[in-house]
Amino acid sequence: MITDEVIREIYKTNKKPPKDLNDLNLREALNILKEHHNLTLDSDDLSKAEVIINDLEEFNPFRRFLVRSLHGVLEFDRMMAFVFRNHILFLGKENNQLRVHFKPDEDEEEEDDSFFSRLFGRRKKH
């Protein structure tokens, strides 16, 4: 189970991208997810490659991401986590589920952190 404590630990241990993108084991992760997700790696050169989640609509902001922006790829019992600086994409290994977790700001209170306030940058000032 991926709890809030586990998510905090993921952000804590994946603060920076790896020095070598091959350390991500991205191809293995995509192979595990291929049964339930239509994922494409658009280049063999990981420093220039994008991962495309073809199941999502073209205008979805999570449809494609640069491999070089990944901080980590983690495998859990039922999910794969693609860790970025400010968010984590969780993709289901047993179904086509996709969840996004946004990293909370340490100096902001959680009740001020709605999805739309984070997306559009509208936050209460203390």
Secondary structure by P-SEA (a helix, b strand, c coil): cccaaaaaaaaaacccccccccccaaaaaaaaacccccccccccccccbbbbccccccccccccccccccccccccccccccccccbbbbbbccccbbbbbbbcccccccccccaaaaaacccccc
